Amino acid sequence: MKSIKSYFDLAIGKGASDLHLVSGERPTLRVDGNLVDIEDKDLPEKELETGLLSLLSAEQKKKYQEELELDFGYQDKDMRFRVNLHQQQEKIGMAARLIPHDIPSPEDLRFESILNDFTNLLNGLVLVVGPTGHGKSTTLASMIEEINKTRKAHIITIEDPIEFLFEDKESMIEQREVGTDTKSFAAALKHVLRQDPNVILVGEMRDPETIATVLTAAETGHLVFSTLHTSSAAEAIERIVDVFDGAKQKQILIQLSAVLRGVVSQQLIPTKDGKRVAAREILVNTPAISNLIRENNIAQIPSSIQTGMKDGMSTLENSLKQLVKEDLIDEGMVEKRTGRQKRI
């Protein structure tokens, strides 16, 4: 078996988004959304385990042995990877996401104008949601970098692990990693409001305590960005509310209706030239949307997005149709991604 480092080198060289090393399986890269075997032999269990564990500190090894799961950052050739170690069928496996060295610009990511408006906000909550591997972290990094380049702000990120590395420009940026710089998202958020931040990035809202503290931070005059693993804006709001007990839900609905500024739900779509481009559903928290959230009429939000174009809103279907119009994706992608058949 090759050295572990050589597989990371290959991922960088091939421009892969992900590297998979799993005991008893062939080493695999994901390139432009497609899985590609890079060897024709399966990885030996013991050699792979020894190689992967060599990447860890003593404390990380202990945590992995206790929990059989571990997320951490790894650097190779000035490139960063977000790495997950796990067990499958009692054997070790690894999935590593390549973090580009340069933070893509809004132009690179084809930001709609309302996304640029979100970076000019001074307070409130902006969510970027979508499936795993569909560019949420990249979109957030681009937004944070725009703030960094354009105004004096104290930006604090809480990540697990740290992905994009920021350099201070107009802003001062502190990046805190869960497990290294803080015990948890919730623990960091308890104290972050005493650190004089203007902008807070929370890598993921995983539990009720983190969600409640994020809402409080947004409520007390801070601009907060975060992510959820949901497939639509309405589902994101439902997810936030549903993690709380019934008696608490009314309070959360009132808070969310007041502090939410927008939700960006995105999917990366294969393009005709073999690359990927983002299609986005965008919700803007207008007074009408705020009222729907406060009254827990979440089911009506999709129709409000359809009629909210003048406020910067967009449905996923309309975003996909625009990509078809620009000849970037095949027309069949509209049906595949929305489940709606083309009208005859």
C-alpha positions as CSV (number, residue, x, y, z in Angstrom):
1,M,0.0,0.0,0.0
2,K,1.2,3.5,-0.8
3,S,1.8,6.1,2.0
4,I,-1.2,7.9,3.3
5,K,0.4,11.2,2.2
6,S,0.6,10.0,-1.4
7,Y,-3.1,9.6,-1.6
8,F,-3.6,13.2,-0.4
9,D,-1.1,14.4,-2.9
10,L,-3.0,12.6,-5.7
11,A,-6.3,14.2,-4.6
12,I,-4.7,17.6,-4.9
13,G,-3.1,16.7,-8.3
14,K,-6.4,15.4,-9.7
15,G,-8.4,18.4,-8.5
16,A,-10.7,16.1,-6.5
17,S,-13.3,17.3,-4.0
18,D,-13.0,14.2,-1.8
19,L,-10.7,11.3,-1.0
20,H,-12.1,8.0,0.3
21,L,-9.8,5.3,2.0
22,V,-11.8,2.4,3.4
23,S,-10.5,-1.0,4.6
24,G,-11.2,-3.7,2.1
25,E,-12.2,-1.2,-0.7
26,R,-10.3,0.4,-3.5
27,P,-9.0,4.0,-2.8
28,T,-11.4,6.4,-4.5
29,L,-11.6,10.1,-5.5
30,R,-14.6,12.2,-6.2
31,V,-13.9,14.4,-9.2
32,D,-16.5,16.8,-10.6
33,G,-19.1,14.9,-8.6
34,N,-18.2,11.4,-9.8
35,L,-16.4,8.6,-7.9
36,V,-13.2,7.3,-9.6
37,D,-11.1,4.4,-8.5
38,I,-7.4,5.2,-8.3
39,E,-6.1,1.7,-7.8
40,D,-7.4,-1.7,-8.8
41,K,-6.4,-3.3,-5.4
42,D,-8.4,-3.2,-2.1
43,L,-6.8,-1.4,0.8
44,P,-5.3,-3.7,3.5
45,E,-6.9,-3.2,6.9
46,K,-3.9,-3.2,9.2
47,E,-1.7,-1.0,6.9
48,L,-4.5,1.5,6.4
49,E,-5.3,1.7,10.1
50,T,-1.6,2.3,11.0
51,G,-1.3,4.9,8.3
52,L,-4.4,6.8,9.3
53,L,-3.8,6.7,13.0
54,S,-0.3,8.2,12.3
55,L,-2.0,11.4,11.3
56,L,-3.5,11.9,14.8
57,S,-2.2,13.4,18.0
58,A,-2.2,11.3,21.2
59,E,-5.4,13.1,22.3
60,Q,-7.1,12.6,18.9
61,K,-6.2,8.9,19.0
62,K,-7.8,8.6,22.4
63,K,-10.9,10.3,21.3
64,Y,-11.2,8.1,18.2
65,Q,-10.7,4.9,20.2
66,E,-13.4,6.0,22.6
67,E,-16.0,7.3,20.2
68,L,-15.0,5.5,16.9
69,E,-15.6,8.7,15.1
70,L,-13.4,11.7,14.6
71,D,-13.4,15.0,12.6
72,F,-10.1,16.9,12.2
73,G,-8.2,19.1,9.8
74,Y,-5.1,17.9,7.9
75,Q,-2.7,20.0,5.8
76,D,-0.7,18.8,2.8
77,K,1.2,20.9,0.3
78,D,-0.4,24.1,1.7
79,M,-3.8,22.6,1.0
80,R,-6.3,21.7,3.8
81,F,-8.5,18.7,4.1
82,R,-11.5,18.2,6.4
83,V,-11.1,14.6,7.5
84,N,-13.6,12.2,9.0
85,L,-12.4,8.9,10.5
86,H,-15.0,6.2,11.2
87,Q,-15.6,2.5,11.5
88,Q,-17.5,0.3,9.1
89,Q,-17.9,-3.4,9.7
90,E,-15.4,-3.1,12.5
91,K,-12.8,-1.7,10.1
92,I,-11.4,1.8,9.7
93,G,-12.5,4.2,7.0
94,M,-11.7,7.8,6.0
95,A,-13.4,10.5,4.0
96,A,-11.4,13.7,3.4
97,R,-12.8,16.8,1.8
98,L,-10.3,19.1,0.0
99,I,-10.6,22.7,1.0
100,P,-9.5,25.0,-1.8
101,H,-6.6,27.3,-0.9
102,D,-8.2,30.3,-2.4
103,I,-11.6,31.4,-1.2
104,P,-13.9,31.7,-4.2
105,S,-15.3,35.1,-4.9
106,P,-19.1,35.8,-5.2
107,E,-18.5,36.1,-9.0
108,D,-16.9,32.6,-9.0
109,L,-19.9,31.2,-7.2
110,R,-22.4,33.1,-9.3
111,F,-24.0,34.8,-6.3
112,E,-27.4,36.3,-6.8
113,S,-27.5,40.0,-5.8
114,I,-29.4,39.2,-2.6
115,L,-26.6,37.1,-1.3
116,N,-24.3,40.1,-1.6
117,D,-26.9,42.1,0.4
118,F,-26.7,39.5,3.2
119,T,-23.0,40.3,3.7
120,N,-23.9,44.0,4.2
121,L,-26.3,43.2,7.1
122,L,-25.2,44.3,10.6
123,N,-27.3,41.8,12.6
124,G,-29.6,38.8,12.3
125,L,-29.3,35.2,11.2
126,V,-28.4,33.9,7.7
127,L,-28.6,30.2,7.0
128,V,-27.0,28.2,4.2
129,V,-28.6,24.8,3.9
130,G,-28.4,21.8,1.6
131,P,-27.1,18.2,1.4
132,T,-23.6,17.2,2.5
133,G,-21.0,18.1,-0.2
134,H,-23.0,20.8,-2.0
135,G,-20.9,23.8,-1.2
136,K,-22.4,25.2,2.0
137,S,-19.0,25.9,3.6
138,T,-17.7,27.4,0.4
139,T,-20.6,29.8,0.1
140,L,-20.3,30.9,3.7
141,A,-16.5,31.4,3.3
142,S,-17.1,33.6,0.3
143,M,-19.6,35.7,2.3
144,I,-17.2,36.0,5.3
145,E,-14.4,37.0,3.0
146,E,-16.5,39.8,1.5
147,I,-17.1,41.2,4.9
148,N,-13.4,40.8,5.7
149,K,-12.5,42.8,2.6
150,T,-15.0,45.5,2.9
151,R,-15.5,46.6,6.5
152,K,-14.0,46.9,9.9
153,A,-15.5,44.0,11.9
154,H,-14.5,41.5,14.5
155,I,-15.3,38.1,13.0
156,I,-15.3,34.9,15.1
157,T,-15.7,31.5,13.5
158,I,-16.5,28.3,15.4
159,E,-15.8,25.3,13.2
160,D,-15.5,21.5,13.4
161,P,-12.8,21.4,12.0
162,I,-11.5,24.7,10.6
163,E,-11.9,24.7,6.8
164,F,-10.9,27.8,4.9
165,L,-8.2,29.8,6.5
166,F,-8.8,33.6,6.5
167,E,-6.2,36.3,6.6
168,D,-7.1,39.6,8.2
169,K,-7.8,42.4,5.7
170,E,-10.2,45.1,6.8
171,S,-11.6,42.9,9.6
172,M,-10.0,41.0,12.5
173,I,-10.7,37.3,12.3
174,E,-10.4,34.6,15.0
175,Q,-11.0,31.0,14.0
176,R,-11.8,28.5,16.8
177,E,-11.8,24.7,16.2
178,V,-14.1,22.4,18.2
179,G,-11.9,19.9,20.1
180,T,-8.8,22.0,19.9
181,D,-9.8,25.6,20.9
182,T,-13.1,24.8,22.5
183,K,-15.0,21.8,23.8
184,S,-18.2,22.2,21.7
185,F,-20.2,24.7,19.6
186,A,-22.4,25.3,22.5
187,A,-19.5,25.9,24.9
188,A,-17.9,28.4,22.5
189,L,-21.1,30.2,22.0
190,K,-21.7,30.6,25.7
191,H,-18.7,32.9,25.9
192,V,-18.4,34.3,22.4
193,L,-20.7,37.3,23.2
194,R,-18.2,38.5,25.7
195,Q,-15.5,38.6,23.1
196,D,-16.9,41.7,21.3
197,P,-17.8,40.1,18.0
198,N,-19.6,41.8,15.1
199,V,-20.0,38.7,13.0
200,I,-20.1,35.0,14.1
201,L,-19.9,32.0,11.9
202,V,-21.2,28.8,13.5
203,G,-20.1,25.7,11.4
204,E,-23.3,23.8,12.2
205,M,-26.3,24.1,14.4
206,R,-26.4,20.6,15.8
207,D,-28.3,20.7,19.1
208,P,-30.9,22.7,21.0
209,E,-28.4,24.5,23.1
210,T,-26.4,25.7,20.1
211,I,-29.5,26.7,18.2
212,A,-30.9,28.7,21.2
213,T,-27.6,30.5,21.7
214,V,-27.4,31.3,18.0
215,L,-30.8,32.9,18.1
216,T,-29.9,34.9,21.2
217,A,-26.7,36.1,19.5
218,A,-28.6,37.2,16.5
219,E,-31.2,38.8,18.8
220,T,-28.6,40.9,20.6
221,G,-27.2,42.7,17.6
222,H,-24.8,40.3,16.0
223,L,-24.7,39.0,12.5
224,V,-24.6,35.2,12.6
225,F,-24.1,32.8,9.8
226,S,-24.7,29.0,10.1
227,T,-25.6,25.8,8.3
228,L,-28.1,23.0,8.5
229,H,-28.4,19.7,6.6
230,T,-31.9,20.2,5.1
231,S,-33.0,20.3,1.4
232,S,-35.1,23.5,1.5
233,A,-35.6,26.7,3.4
234,A,-39.0,25.6,4.8
235,E,-37.4,22.4,6.1
236,A,-34.6,24.4,7.8
237,I,-37.2,26.4,9.8
238,E,-39.1,23.2,10.7
239,R,-35.8,21.5,11.8
240,I,-35.0,24.4,14.1
241,V,-38.4,24.4,15.7
242,D,-38.7,20.6,16.0
243,V,-35.6,20.2,18.1
244,F,-37.4,21.9,21.0
245,D,-40.1,20.6,23.2
246,G,-43.7,21.8,22.5
247,A,-43.8,24.4,25.2
248,K,-40.6,26.0,24.0
249,Q,-41.5,26.0,20.3
250,K,-43.7,29.1,20.5
251,Q,-40.8,31.1,21.9
252,I,-38.4,29.8,19.2
253,L,-40.9,30.7,16.5
254,I,-41.2,34.3,17.8
255,Q,-37.4,34.6,18.0
256,L,-36.8,33.1,14.6
257,S,-39.4,35.3,12.9
258,A,-37.6,38.3,14.3
259,V,-34.0,37.5,13.8
260,L,-33.9,35.5,10.5
261,R,-32.7,37.5,7.6
262,G,-32.5,34.8,4.9
263,V,-32.1,31.1,4.0
264,V,-30.0,29.9,1.0
265,S,-30.7,26.3,0.1
266,Q,-28.3,25.1,-2.6
267,Q,-27.5,22.1,-4.6
268,L,-24.5,21.6,-6.9
269,I,-25.7,20.5,-10.4
270,P,-23.5,18.7,-13.0
271,T,-22.9,21.0,-16.0
272,K,-22.6,20.1,-19.6
273,D,-18.8,20.5,-19.5
274,G,-18.4,18.0,-16.6
275,K,-18.1,20.6,-13.8
276,R,-20.7,21.7,-11.2
277,V,-22.7,24.8,-10.6
278,A,-24.9,25.9,-7.8
279,A,-28.7,26.1,-8.1
280,R,-30.3,27.9,-5.2
281,E,-33.6,28.4,-3.5
282,I,-33.5,31.7,-1.6
283,L,-35.9,32.9,1.1
284,V,-35.8,36.5,2.4
285,N,-37.5,37.1,5.7
286,T,-40.1,39.8,4.6
287,P,-42.9,40.8,6.9
288,A,-45.1,38.3,5.2
289,I,-42.6,35.4,5.8
290,S,-42.0,36.6,9.3
291,N,-45.7,36.3,10.0
292,L,-45.9,32.8,8.6
293,I,-43.0,31.7,10.8
294,R,-44.4,33.4,13.9
295,E,-47.8,31.7,13.4
296,N,-46.1,28.3,12.5
297,N,-47.6,28.3,9.0
298,I,-44.4,26.8,7.6
299,A,-46.2,24.9,4.9
300,Q,-47.1,28.2,3.2
301,I,-43.5,29.3,2.8
302,P,-42.8,27.6,-0.5
303,S,-45.7,29.4,-2.2
304,S,-44.5,32.7,-0.7
305,I,-41.1,32.2,-2.1
306,Q,-42.7,31.7,-5.6
307,T,-44.4,35.1,-5.4
308,G,-41.4,36.9,-3.7
309,M,-39.2,37.5,-6.7
310,K,-39.3,41.3,-6.2
311,D,-37.8,40.8,-2.8
312,G,-34.9,38.7,-4.1
313,M,-36.5,35.3,-3.5
314,S,-36.1,32.4,-5.9
315,T,-37.4,28.9,-6.1
316,L,-35.0,26.0,-6.9
317,E,-37.0,25.3,-10.0
318,N,-36.6,28.9,-11.3
319,S,-32.9,28.8,-10.5
320,L,-32.5,25.5,-12.5
321,K,-34.5,26.9,-15.4
322,Q,-32.1,29.9,-15.5
323,L,-29.1,27.6,-15.7
324,V,-30.9,25.7,-18.6
325,K,-31.5,29.1,-20.3
326,E,-27.8,29.9,-20.0
327,D,-27.0,26.5,-21.5
328,L,-25.0,25.4,-18.5
329,I,-27.0,22.3,-17.6
330,D,-29.3,19.8,-19.4
331,E,-33.0,20.5,-19.3
332,G,-33.7,17.1,-17.7
333,M,-32.0,18.4,-14.5
334,V,-35.0,20.5,-13.7
335,E,-37.2,17.4,-13.5
336,K,-34.5,15.3,-11.7
337,R,-33.9,17.9,-9.0
338,T,-37.5,19.0,-8.5
339,G,-39.5,16.0,-9.3
340,R,-41.7,18.0,-11.7
341,Q,-42.2,16.8,-15.2
342,K,-41.9,19.1,-18.1
343,R,-45.3,20.4,-19.2
344,I,-46.4,19.3,-22.7
